[in-house]
Amino acid sequence: MDEEFLAKHDRARIECKVNALKSVNKMDLPKVVAISDDSFSGLGLKTTRYACKVLESLREAHGDKLPHLIGLSLREIWYALFDASGYIALMKAEGAMGDNDYMQKLATAEGYGENEGIAWTLYNQLSELVESKEQATFRDGTPFEERLSLGDILKGAAMYWFVAAANSYRVGDVVGAFDWLSEAQDALFLANGNYMWDEGAKLERESAMANSANAVTAARTALAKAAAQARHTETRNMKADVFDWLDVHMTEFKSMDAAAQAIIKQQPVVFRTARDWVGDWKKLRSAGTP
C-alpha cells in the first residue's frame, strides 16, 4: 500500500478530531436542554405518544440528569459531523481524495449529515470502543463521571430531533419535519439494536469493580464479551463481503475513492468507513494476506 497515502490518512484521522472539538466549542451549544411532553406538539397523536414514551423511559433512567444527557447528545451529534467531514476535507487538501461535487458536499458538516445521515454518522462515531479524549470533555460540567452508553446518547439525540421536527412543522416546513423524524427513527432503531451491547458492557464494568473470581463474575464477563461480539458480527460480516467483492472488482476502479463510492451504494455504511475498508483491503493484500 502507498506509504505516503497512509501517512496522510493517519495525520487526517488525528487532526480531524482536534479540529472537530474546536468547531463544537465555537458553537457554544447549551449543556442543558430541557424537553417536556409539550415540546412534541404538532407531530400527531401516535408520533407524540411514541416520543413521550421514549422520553419517559429516559426520565426514569436519568431523572434530573436528563437535560444534561440531551445537551451532551447534541454536542456528540456535531462532533461526529465535524469529525467525519473534517477527515474528507483534510484528505482532499492533501490530494489524497477526489474533488468532485459529491466529495465537496461530504467535506462540510451539514453536507455530510445530509448525504450520509446524521443518526448513522453519530452511530459510527459512538461505535468506537474507546472514548476519545476530545469526546470525554463533553462530560465536563455535567453529572456524568463515566462514558454514557451508546443507546442513551442515540435516544437523547432522537428526542432532540423529535422536537426539531415539531418546530419545523409548526412553521410550515413539512419537508424539514419529515427529515428530522427520519433521523429520530434511525436513532431509535440503532439504539434499540444495541441494547444487548450496552447491557453486556455494563455487566463487564460491574465485574471489574467487584474484582471477584467466582462463577457469577465469570458468567457476567462471558456475557459482556458475547454482547460485544454480537454487536460487531454484522459489521465484520459486511466487511468480509466487501473484501471478497474487492478481490474481484478492485481492478475496475482508478482510485480507492471510486471503489469506496461503489461500496456505499451496496452496503449501509458511510463513505469514510468504506474508504477505510478499501485501505485495509489494500494493506492486507499487499502483505500477501488472503
C-alpha positions in Angstrom: 0.0 0.0 0.0 1.1 3.6 -0.7 3.1 4.7 2.4 2.5 8.3 1.5 -1.2 7.8 1.5 -1.1 6.0 4.8 0.8 8.9 6.4 -1.8 11.4 5.1 -4.6 9.1 6.4 -3.0 8.9 9.8 -2.5 12.6 10.1 -6.0 13.4 9.0 -7.5 10.9 11.5 -5.8 12.7 14.3 -6.1 16.3 13.1 -9.8 16.0 12.3 -10.7 15.0 15.9 -8.8 18.0 17.3 -10.5 20.3 14.7 -13.9 18.8 15.4 -13.6 19.6 19.1 -12.7 23.2 18.3 -15.6 23.6 15.9 -18.1 22.2 18.5 -16.7 24.5 21.2 -17.1 27.5 18.9 -20.8 26.8 18.5 -21.3 27.3 22.3 -24.0 24.7 22.4 -26.1 24.5 25.6 -25.0 21.9 28.1 -28.6 21.6 29.4 -31.5 21.0 27.0 -34.9 20.7 28.8 -37.6 18.8 26.9 -41.2 18.3 28.0 -44.1 16.3 26.5 -45.5 19.6 25.2 -42.3 20.0 23.0 -43.7 17.4 20.6 -46.9 19.4 19.9 -47.9 19.2 16.2 -46.4 15.7 15.5 -49.7 13.9 15.5 -51.2 11.7 18.2 -49.3 8.4 17.5 -45.9 10.0 17.0 -46.4 12.2 20.0 -47.3 9.2 22.2 -44.2 7.4 21.0 -41.9 10.3 21.6 -43.4 10.8 25.1 -42.9 7.1 25.8 -39.2 7.3 25.0 -38.8 10.5 26.9 -40.4 8.9 30.0 -38.1 5.9 29.8 -35.1 8.3 29.8 -36.6 10.2 32.7 -36.9 7.0 34.7 -33.3 6.1 33.9 -31.7 9.5 34.5 -34.1 11.7 36.5 -32.8 15.2 36.9 -29.7 14.4 34.8 -31.9 14.1 31.6 -31.4 17.7 30.4 -27.6 17.1 30.7 -27.9 13.9 28.7 -29.7 15.6 25.8 -27.2 18.5 25.9 -24.4 16.0 25.7 -26.1 14.2 22.8 -26.3 17.5 20.9 -22.6 18.0 21.3 -21.9 14.4 20.2 -24.0 15.0 17.1 -22.0 17.9 15.9 -18.7 16.4 16.9 -19.5 13.3 14.8 -20.4 15.5 11.8 -17.3 17.7 12.1 -15.0 14.7 12.6 -16.3 12.8 9.6 -16.5 15.8 7.2 -13.2 17.2 8.5 -11.4 13.9 7.6 -12.7 14.3 4.0 -11.7 18.0 3.8 -8.1 17.2 5.1 -7.6 14.3 2.7 -8.9 16.4 -0.2 -6.5 19.2 0.7 -3.6 16.6 0.7 -4.6 15.5 -2.7 -5.5 12.0 -1.4 -9.1 12.1 -2.3 -11.1 13.3 -5.4 -12.6 16.7 -5.6 -16.0 16.1 -7.3 -19.3 17.7 -6.3 -20.2 14.7 -4.0 -16.9 14.9 -2.2 -17.2 18.7 -1.7 -20.6 18.1 0.0 -19.1 15.5 2.3 -16.3 17.9 3.3 -18.8 20.1 5.2 -20.6 19.0 8.4 -24.1 19.9 7.0 -23.4 18.2 3.7 -22.1 15.1 5.3 -25.1 14.8 7.5 -27.5 15.4 4.6 -25.8 12.8 2.4 -24.8 10.1 4.9 -27.5 10.5 7.6 -26.9 12.3 10.9 -28.0 9.4 13.1 -25.8 6.9 11.2 -22.8 9.3 11.4 -23.4 9.6 15.1 -23.7 5.8 15.5 -20.5 5.2 13.6 -18.7 7.7 15.9 -20.1 6.2 19.1 -19.3 2.7 18.0 -15.6 3.2 18.7 -15.0 1.1 21.8 -12.6 3.7 23.4 -13.9 7.2 24.0 -11.6 9.8 22.5 -10.1 12.4 24.8 -12.0 15.1 22.8 -15.3 13.5 23.4 -14.6 13.0 27.1 -14.5 16.8 27.5 -18.2 16.9 26.7 -18.9 15.4 30.2 -17.1 18.3 31.9 -19.6 20.3 33.9 -22.2 17.5 33.8 -23.3 15.0 36.4 -21.8 12.1 34.3 -18.5 10.8 35.5 -18.3 7.8 33.1 -19.0 7.5 29.4 -22.7 7.2 28.7 -24.0 4.2 26.8 -24.3 4.4 23.0 -28.1 3.7 23.3 -28.7 6.6 25.8 -26.9 9.1 23.6 -28.8 7.9 20.5 -32.1 8.2 22.4 -31.1 11.7 23.6 -30.4 12.7 20.0 -33.8 11.2 18.9 -35.5 13.4 21.5 -33.8 16.5 20.1 -34.8 15.5 16.6 -38.4 14.9 17.6 -38.5 18.5 18.9 -36.8 19.8 15.7 -39.5 18.0 13.7 -42.3 19.6 15.7 -40.7 23.0 15.4 -40.3 22.6 11.6 -43.9 21.5 11.2 -45.3 24.4 13.3 -43.6 26.9 10.9 -44.8 25.2 7.8 -41.6 23.3 6.9 -43.2 19.9 6.3 -40.2 18.5 4.4 -37.9 19.5 7.2 -40.2 17.9 9.7 -40.1 14.6 7.8 -36.3 14.7 7.6 -36.0 15.2 11.4 -38.5 12.4 12.0 -36.4 10.2 9.8 -33.3 10.9 11.8 -35.2 10.3 15.1 -36.4 6.9 13.7 -32.9 5.9 12.7 -31.5 6.9 16.0 -34.1 4.8 18.0 -33.7 1.8 15.6 -29.9 1.9 16.2 -30.3 2.4 19.9 -32.7 -0.5 20.3 -30.4 -2.7 18.3 -27.6 -2.0 20.7 -29.4 -2.9 23.9 -27.5 -6.2 24.3 -24.2 -4.5 23.8 -25.0 -1.9 26.5 -26.1 -4.5 29.0 -23.1 -6.6 28.4 -20.7 -3.7 28.8 -22.5 -2.7 32.0 -22.1 -6.2 33.4 -18.4 -6.3 32.4 -17.8 -3.0 34.3 -19.6 -4.3 37.4 -17.5 -7.5 37.3 -14.3 -5.5 37.1 -15.3 -3.3 40.0 -16.2 -6.4 42.1 -12.9 -8.0 41.2 -14.3 -11.4 42.1 -13.3 -14.7 40.6 -16.5 -16.6 41.4 -18.7 -18.2 38.9 -21.1 -15.3 38.7 -18.4 -12.9 37.8 -17.1 -15.3 35.2 -20.5 -15.6 33.7 -21.0 -11.9 33.6 -17.7 -11.4 31.9 -18.6 -14.0 29.3 -21.9 -12.3 28.7 -20.2 -9.0 28.1 -17.8 -10.4 25.6 -20.6 -12.2 23.9 -22.5 -9.0 23.7 -19.6 -7.1 22.2 -19.1 -9.9 19.7 -22.8 -9.9 18.8 -22.8 -6.2 18.2 -19.9 -6.3 15.8 -20.8 -9.5 14.0 -22.9 -7.8 11.4 -20.2 -5.2 10.7 -17.5 -7.9 10.4 -19.5 -9.9 8.0 -20.3 -6.9 6.0 -16.6 -6.0 5.8 -15.7 -9.6 4.8 -18.2 -9.4 2.0 -16.7 -6.1 0.8 -13.2 -7.6 0.8 -14.5 -10.6 -1.3 -16.0 -8.1 -3.7 -12.8 -6.0 -3.9 -10.9 -9.2 -4.7 -12.9 -9.4 -7.9 -13.7 -5.8 -8.8 -11.0 -3.5 -7.5 -9.2 -3.5 -10.8 -12.2 -1.8 -12.3 -11.6 1.4 -10.4 -9.0 4.0 -11.0 -8.8 5.0 -7.3 -9.7 3.9 -3.8 -12.2 6.8 -3.6 -14.1 5.4 -6.7 -14.2 1.9 -5.1 -15.5 3.4 -1.8 -18.2 5.2 -3.6 -19.3 2.0 -5.3 -19.3 0.2 -1.9 -21.7 2.7 -0.2 -24.2 2.0 -3.0 -24.2 -1.6 -2.0 -23.7 -1.6 1.8 -25.3 0.6 4.6 -22.1 2.3 5.5 -20.9 5.9 5.2 -18.1 6.9 2.8 -15.4 7.2 5.4 -16.0 3.6 6.6 -16.0 2.3 3.1 -12.8 4.2 2.3 -11.1 2.8 5.5 -12.2 -0.7 4.4 -10.6 -0.2 0.9 -7.4 0.9 2.6 -7.5 -2.1 4.9 -8.0 -4.4 2.0 -5.1 -3.0 0.1 -2.9 -3.2 3.1 -3.7 -6.9 3.7 -3.4 -7.9 0.0 -0.1 -6.1 -0.4 1.1 -8.0 2.6 0.1 -11.2 0.9 -2.8 -12.0 3.4 -5.6 -13.9 1.7 
